[in-house]
Amino acid sequence: MSKSIFALNNWTAEQRSNGHWYYGDTYRDAPQQFRGPYKSVASVTLMIAREMTREILRRQQRMTAPMEDRHAA
């Protein structure tokens, strides 16, 4: 099996004055594009982990799709 390395997006988490947590892509187009509210730091970090998992899976599919197409021919 070959080695795969993925450099992932950066995420920003913030706790607002009401105590709720929000997160968003650090390089988002609009500053108000935060997701939330979440009640705990554990909840918001779990959501970021899920986003990162989806990104890794998308990238793996893009990497393996051309190899599968070559074997089908």
N, CA, C and O atoms as a Tinker XYZ file with bonds, in Angstrom:
   292  protein
     1  N      0.842000   -1.182000    0.000000    73     2
     2  CA     0.000000    0.000000    0.000000    64     1     3
     3  C      0.882000    1.238000    0.000000    63     2     4     5
     4  O      1.850000    1.321000    0.757000    81     3
     5  N      0.545000    2.195000   -0.849000    73     3     6
     6  CA     1.338000    3.414000   -0.921000    64     5     7
     7  C      0.938000    4.395000    0.179000    63     6     8     9
     8  O     -0.170000    4.354000    0.714000    81     7
     9  N      1.863000    5.256000    0.486000    73     7    10
    10  CA     1.656000    6.242000    1.544000    64     9    11
    11  C      0.818000    7.406000    1.008000    63    10    12    13
    12  O      1.051000    7.875000   -0.106000    81    11
    13  N     -0.147000    7.869000    1.789000    73    11    14
    14  CA    -0.961000    9.024000    1.427000    64    13    15
    15  C     -0.852000   10.065000    2.525000    63    14    16    17
    16  O     -0.963000    9.751000    3.710000    81    15
    17  N     -0.634000   11.298000    2.122000    73    15    18
    18  CA    -0.557000   12.405000    3.064000    64    17    19
    19  C     -1.577000   13.449000    2.637000    63    18    20    21
    20  O     -1.652000   13.808000    1.462000    81    19
    21  N     -2.354000   13.932000    3.585000    73    19    22
    22  CA    -3.373000   14.918000    3.283000    64    21    23
    23  C     -3.149000   16.162000    4.129000    63    22    24    25
    24  O     -3.157000   16.078000    5.357000    81    23
    25  N     -2.950000   17.311000    3.499000    73    23    26
    26  CA    -2.908000   18.593000    4.205000    64    25    27
    27  C     -4.340000   19.115000    4.214000    63    26    28    29
    28  O     -4.929000   19.356000    3.160000    81    27
    29  N     -4.888000   19.285000    5.393000    73    27    30
    30  CA    -6.308000   19.613000    5.514000    64    29    31
    31  C     -6.530000   21.101000    5.778000    63    30    32    33
    32  O     -5.640000   21.820000    6.231000    81    31
    33  N     -7.759000   21.531000    5.475000    73    31    34
    34  CA    -8.151000   22.918000    5.733000    64    33    35
    35  C     -8.009000   23.262000    7.203000    63    34    36    37
    36  O     -8.052000   22.393000    8.074000    81    35
    37  N     -7.843000   24.523000    7.452000    73    35    38
    38  CA    -7.815000   25.011000    8.829000    64    37    39
    39  C     -9.214000   25.405000    9.249000    63    38    40    41
    40  O     -9.989000   25.937000    8.455000    81    39
    41  N     -9.523000   25.146000   10.479000    73    39    42
    42  CA   -10.836000   25.477000   11.025000    64    41    43
    43  C    -10.685000   26.454000   12.170000    63    42    44    45
    44  O     -9.689000   26.431000   12.894000    81    43
    45  N    -11.669000   27.304000   12.330000    73    43    46
    46  CA   -11.700000   28.266000   13.417000    64    45    47
    47  C    -12.887000   27.952000   14.304000    63    46    48    49
    48  O    -14.003000   27.771000   13.818000    81    47
    49  N    -12.647000   27.884000   15.613000    73    47    50
    50  CA   -13.722000   27.687000   16.586000    64    49    51
    51  C    -13.749000   28.915000   17.479000    63    50    52    53
    52  O    -12.705000   29.459000   17.841000    81    51
    53  N    -14.943000   29.342000   17.827000    73    51    54
    54  CA   -15.049000   30.482000   18.735000    64    53    55
    55  C    -16.175000   30.260000   19.736000    63    54    56    57
    56  O    -17.218000   29.688000   19.420000    81    55
    57  N    -15.932000   30.724000   20.931000    73    55    58
    58  CA   -16.962000   30.689000   21.964000    64    57    59
    59  C    -17.485000   32.110000   22.112000    63    58    60    61
    60  O    -16.729000   33.037000   22.402000    81    59
    61  N    -18.761000   32.264000   21.914000    73    59    62
    62  CA   -19.363000   33.596000   21.979000    64    61    63
    63  C    -19.800000   33.926000   23.391000    63    62    64    65
    64  O    -19.762000   33.074000   24.279000    81    63
    65  N    -20.216000   35.168000   23.593000    73    63    66
    66  CA   -20.540000   35.661000   24.935000    64    65    67
    67  C    -21.677000   34.887000   25.596000    63    66    68    69
    68  O    -21.785000   34.873000   26.822000    81    67
    69  N    -22.524000   34.245000   24.795000    73    67    70
    70  CA   -23.617000   33.448000   25.369000    64    69    71
    71  C    -23.155000   32.059000   25.813000    63    70    72    73
    72  O    -23.953000   31.278000   26.331000    81    71
    73  N    -21.863000   31.747000   25.612000    73    71    74
    74  CA   -21.305000   30.475000   26.038000    64    73    75
    75  C    -21.360000   29.382000   24.980000    63    74    76    77
    76  O    -20.782000   28.312000   25.175000    81    75
    77  N    -22.042000   29.627000   23.862000    73    75    78
    78  CA   -22.143000   28.624000   22.804000    64    77    79
    79  C    -20.928000   28.682000   21.886000    63    78    80    81
    80  O    -20.295000   29.723000   21.710000    81    79
    81  N    -20.631000   27.526000   21.310000    73    79    82
    82  CA   -19.502000   27.379000   20.398000    64    81    83
    83  C    -19.974000   27.373000   18.958000    63    82    84    85
    84  O    -21.056000   26.872000   18.653000    81    83
    85  N    -19.152000   27.935000   18.065000    73    83    86
    86  CA   -19.404000   27.977000   16.628000    64    85    87
    87  C    -18.090000   27.631000   15.937000    63    86    88    89
    88  O    -17.016000   27.814000   16.510000    81    87
    89  N    -18.175000   27.129000   14.703000    73    87    90
    90  CA   -16.959000   26.866000   13.950000    64    89    91
    91  C    -17.179000   27.177000   12.485000    63    90    92    93
    92  O    -18.310000   27.216000   11.999000    81    91
    93  N    -16.078000   27.397000   11.795000    73    91    94
    94  CA   -16.136000   27.656000   10.363000    64    93    95
    95  C    -14.764000   27.482000    9.752000    63    94    96    97
    96  O    -13.755000   27.409000   10.454000    81    95
    97  N    -14.744000   27.417000    8.450000    73    95    98
    98  CA   -13.496000   27.338000    7.706000    64    97    99
    99  C    -12.745000   28.656000    7.909000    63    98   100   101
   100  O    -13.321000   29.731000    7.742000    81    99
   101  N    -11.484000   28.576000    8.262000    73    99   102
   102  CA   -10.690000   29.773000    8.513000    64   101   103
   103  C    -10.667000   30.688000    7.291000    63   102   104   105
   104  O    -10.627000   31.910000    7.435000    81   103
   105  N    -10.691000   30.109000    6.095000    73   103   106
   106  CA   -10.580000   30.887000    4.861000    64   105   107
   107  C    -11.916000   31.016000    4.141000    63   106   108   109
   108  O    -11.957000   31.076000    2.912000    81   107
   109  N    -13.012000   31.060000    4.902000    73   107   110
   110  CA   -14.344000   31.170000    4.312000    64   109   111
   111  C    -14.495000   32.513000    3.599000    63   110   112   113
   112  O    -13.754000   33.461000    3.861000    81   111
   113  N    -15.471000   32.572000    2.693000    73   111   114
   114  CA   -15.702000   33.790000    1.922000    64   113   115
   115  C    -16.281000   34.917000    2.764000    63   114   116   117
   116  O    -15.909000   36.077000    2.582000    81   115
   117  N    -17.176000   34.596000    3.671000    73   115   118
   118  CA   -17.827000   35.615000    4.493000    64   117   119
   119  C    -17.613000   35.285000    5.971000    63   118   120   121
   120  O    -17.786000   34.134000    6.373000    81   119
   121  N    -17.247000   36.262000    6.772000    73   119   122
   122  CA   -16.979000   35.998000    8.195000    64   121   123
   123  C    -18.164000   35.417000    8.955000    63   122   124   125
   124  O    -17.964000   34.732000    9.958000    81   123
   125  N    -19.373000   35.665000    8.514000    73   123   126
   126  CA   -20.549000   35.173000    9.243000    64   125   127
   127  C    -20.880000   33.720000    8.903000    63   126   128   129
   128  O    -21.893000   33.208000    9.379000    81   127
   129  N    -20.080000   33.052000    8.113000    73   127   130
   130  CA   -20.354000   31.666000    7.736000    64   129   131
   131  C    -19.864000   30.684000    8.805000    63   130   132   133
   132  O    -19.018000   29.832000    8.533000    81   131
   133  N    -20.390000   30.809000    9.994000    73   131   134
   134  CA   -20.064000   29.885000   11.071000    64   133   135
   135  C    -21.201000   28.896000   11.246000    63   134   136   137
   136  O    -22.360000   29.226000   10.996000    81   135
   137  N    -20.872000   27.683000   11.676000    73   135   138
   138  CA   -21.874000   26.665000   11.962000    64   137   139
   139  C    -22.017000   26.560000   13.475000    63   138   140   141
   140  O    -21.030000   26.670000   14.202000    81   139
   141  N    -23.215000   26.352000   13.940000    73   139   142
   142  CA   -23.452000   26.250000   15.372000    64   141   143
   143  C    -24.851000   26.712000   15.682000    63   142   144   145
   144  O    -25.613000   27.003000   14.760000    81   143
   145  N    -25.204000   26.786000   16.887000    73   143   146
   146  CA   -24.392000   26.739000   18.095000    64   145   147
   147  C    -24.211000   25.319000   18.626000    63   146   148   149
   148  O    -25.032000   24.434000   18.383000    81   147
   149  N    -23.120000   25.128000   19.353000    73   147   150
   150  CA   -22.834000   23.887000   20.060000    64   149   151
   151  C    -22.607000   24.239000   21.522000    63   150   152   153
   152  O    -22.074000   25.302000   21.841000    81   151
   153  N    -23.015000   23.339000   22.403000    73   151   154
   154  CA   -22.960000   23.639000   23.833000    64   153   155
   155  C    -21.601000   23.400000   24.471000    63   154   156   157
   156  O    -21.319000   23.950000   25.536000    81   155
   157  N    -20.753000   22.591000   23.843000    73   155   158
   158  CA   -19.468000   22.281000   24.473000    64   157   159
   159  C    -18.359000   22.282000   23.434000    63   158   160   161
   160  O    -18.599000   22.150000   22.234000    81   159
   161  N    -17.136000   22.435000   23.931000    73   159   162
   162  CA   -15.979000   22.370000   23.049000    64   161   163
   163  C    -15.859000   20.964000   22.452000    63   162   164   165
   164  O    -15.405000   20.818000   21.317000    81   163
   165  N    -16.255000   19.940000   23.192000    73   163   166
   166  CA   -16.218000   18.568000   22.665000    64   165   167
   167  C    -17.144000   18.422000   21.454000    63   166   168   169
   168  O    -16.789000   17.774000   20.470000    81   167
   169  N    -18.317000   19.020000   21.531000    73   167   170
   170  CA   -19.259000   18.933000   20.413000    64   169   171
   171  C    -18.730000   19.637000   19.169000    63   170   172   173
   172  O    -18.832000   19.112000   18.060000    81   171
   173  N    -18.166000   20.824000   19.358000    73   171   174
   174  CA   -17.677000   21.571000   18.197000    64   173   175
   175  C    -16.454000   20.892000   17.586000    63   174   176   177
   176  O    -16.310000   20.890000   16.364000    81   175
   177  N    -15.572000   20.318000   18.401000    73   175   178
   178  CA   -14.413000   19.636000   17.836000    64   177   179
   179  C    -14.814000   18.332000   17.144000    63   178   180   181
   180  O    -14.172000   17.928000   16.175000    81   179
   181  N    -15.862000   17.674000   17.625000    73   179   182
   182  CA   -16.375000   16.487000   16.944000    64   181   183
   183  C    -16.897000   16.850000   15.552000    63   182   184   185
   184  O    -16.675000   16.111000   14.593000    81   183
   185  N    -17.580000   17.971000   15.444000    73   183   186
   186  CA   -18.095000   18.402000   14.144000    64   185   187
   187  C    -16.945000   18.748000   13.189000    63   186   188   189
   188  O    -17.021000   18.452000   11.996000    81   187
   189  N    -15.889000   19.368000   13.707000    73   187   190
   190  CA   -14.721000   19.660000   12.868000    64   189   191
   191  C    -14.070000   18.359000   12.408000    63   190   192   193
   192  O    -13.655000   18.247000   11.254000    81   191
   193  N    -13.980000   17.380000   13.297000    73   191   194
   194  CA   -13.416000   16.073000   12.925000    64   193   195
   195  C    -14.246000   15.411000   11.831000    63   194   196   197
   196  O    -13.687000   14.788000   10.928000    81   195
   197  N    -15.554000   15.535000   11.895000    73   195   198
   198  CA   -16.414000   14.971000   10.853000    64   197   199
   199  C    -16.177000   15.659000    9.511000    63   198   200   201
   200  O    -16.146000   15.005000    8.469000    81   199
   201  N    -16.011000   16.980000    9.540000    73   199   202
   202  CA   -15.718000   17.724000    8.312000    64   201   203
   203  C    -14.388000   17.261000    7.718000    63   202   204   205
   204  O    -14.272000   17.084000    6.505000    81   203
   205  N    -13.397000   17.067000    8.570000    73   203   206
   206  CA   -12.091000   16.628000    8.097000    64   205   207
   207  C    -12.155000   15.212000    7.536000    63   206   208   209
   208  O    -11.491000   14.912000    6.544000    81   207
   209  N    -12.934000   14.352000    8.151000    73   207   210
   210  CA   -13.115000   12.987000    7.648000    64   209   211
   211  C    -13.717000   13.007000    6.249000    63   210   212   213
   212  O    -13.247000   12.299000    5.359000    81   211
   213  N    -14.752000   13.813000    6.053000    73   211   214
   214  CA   -15.374000   13.927000    4.725000    64   213   215
   215  C    -14.367000   14.410000    3.682000    63   214   216   217
   216  O    -14.350000   13.919000    2.553000    81   215
   217  N    -13.534000   15.369000    4.064000    73   215   218
   218  CA   -12.534000   15.895000    3.133000    64   217   219
   219  C    -11.509000   14.827000    2.759000    63   218   220   221
   220  O    -11.147000   14.710000    1.588000    81   219
   221  N    -11.037000   14.053000    3.721000    73   219   222
   222  CA   -10.089000   12.974000    3.425000    64   221   223
   223  C    -10.721000   11.951000    2.493000    63   222   224   225
   224  O    -10.079000   11.511000    1.539000    81   223
   225  N    -11.957000   11.566000    2.748000    73   223   226
   226  CA   -12.629000   10.580000    1.897000    64   225   227
   227  C    -12.822000   11.103000    0.476000    63   226   228   229
   228  O    -12.663000   10.352000   -0.487000    81   227
   229  N    -13.163000   12.383000    0.339000    73   227   230
   230  CA   -13.297000   12.983000   -1.002000    64   229   231
   231  C    -11.974000   12.910000   -1.749000    63   230   232   233
   232  O    -11.934000   12.561000   -2.928000    81   231
   233  N    -10.900000   13.241000   -1.057000    73   231   234
   234  CA    -9.590000   13.224000   -1.708000    64   233   235
   235  C     -9.154000   11.811000   -2.067000    63   234   236   237
   236  O     -8.572000   11.593000   -3.130000    81   235
   237  N     -9.427000   10.854000   -1.193000    73   235   238
   238  CA    -9.089000    9.457000   -1.507000    64   237   239
   239  C     -9.841000    8.981000   -2.733000    63   238   240   241
   240  O     -9.268000    8.293000   -3.578000    81   239
   241  N    -11.109000    9.331000   -2.846000    73   239   242
   242  CA   -11.893000    8.930000   -4.013000    64   241   243
   243  C    -11.322000    9.518000   -5.291000    63   242   244   245
   244  O    -11.269000    8.841000   -6.318000    81   243
   245  N    -10.894000   10.771000   -5.235000    73   243   246
   246  CA   -10.300000   11.395000   -6.429000    64   245   247
   247  C     -8.994000   10.718000   -6.804000    63   246   248   249
   248  O     -8.677000   10.590000   -7.986000    81   247
   249  N     -8.227000   10.280000   -5.798000    73   247   250
   250  CA    -6.949000    9.631000   -6.074000    64   249   251
   251  C     -7.122000    8.229000   -6.627000    63   250   252   253
   252  O     -6.354000    7.807000   -7.491000    81   251
   253  N     -8.122000    7.497000   -6.143000    73   251   254
   254  CA    -8.278000    6.102000   -6.548000    64   253   255
   255  C     -9.134000    5.942000   -7.792000    63   254   256   257
   256  O     -9.014000    4.926000   -8.477000    81   255
   257  N     -9.983000    6.891000   -8.110000    73   255   258
   258  CA   -10.865000    6.761000   -9.281000    64   257   259
   259  C    -10.078000    6.588000  -10.578000    63   258   260   261
   260  O    -10.424000    5.703000  -11.360000    81   259
   261  N     -9.038000    7.380000  -10.853000    73   259   262
   262  CA    -8.291000    7.166000  -12.110000    64   261   263
   263  C     -7.625000    5.803000  -12.160000    63   262   264   265
   264  O     -7.542000    5.217000  -13.240000    81   263
   265  N     -7.148000    5.271000  -11.043000    73   263   266
   266  CA    -6.512000    3.957000  -11.027000    64   265   267
   267  C     -7.530000    2.877000  -11.359000    63   266   268   269
   268  O     -7.220000    1.945000  -12.101000    81   267
   269  N     -8.726000    2.986000  -10.827000    73   267   270
   270  CA    -9.769000    1.999000  -11.104000    64   269   271
   271  C    -10.194000    2.058000  -12.564000    63   270   272   273
   272  O    -10.470000    1.024000  -13.171000    81   271
   273  N    -10.250000    3.263000  -13.134000    73   271   274
   274  CA   -10.617000    3.415000  -14.533000    64   273   275
   275  C     -9.582000    2.746000  -15.446000    63   274   276   277
   276  O     -9.944000    2.166000  -16.470000    81   275
   277  N     -8.296000    2.825000  -15.081000    73   275   278
   278  CA    -7.251000    2.204000  -15.896000    64   277   279
   279  C     -7.348000    0.676000  -15.868000    63   278   280   281
   280  O     -7.073000    0.015000  -16.869000    81   279
   281  N     -7.736000    0.125000  -14.724000    73   279   282
   282  CA    -7.834000   -1.330000  -14.612000    64   281   283
   283  C     -9.052000   -1.874000  -15.351000    63   282   284   285
   284  O     -9.058000   -3.032000  -15.768000    81   283
   285  N    -10.067000   -1.060000  -15.514000    73   283   286
   286  CA   -11.297000   -1.511000  -16.184000    64   285   287
   287  C    -11.094000   -1.621000  -17.694000    63   286   288   289
   288  O    -11.808000   -2.373000  -18.358000    81   287
   289  N    -10.135000   -0.884000  -18.241000    73   287   290
   290  CA    -9.926000   -0.851000  -19.695000    64   289   291
   291  C     -9.231000   -2.083000  -20.208000    63   290   292
   292  O     -8.987000   -2.199000  -21.409000    81   291
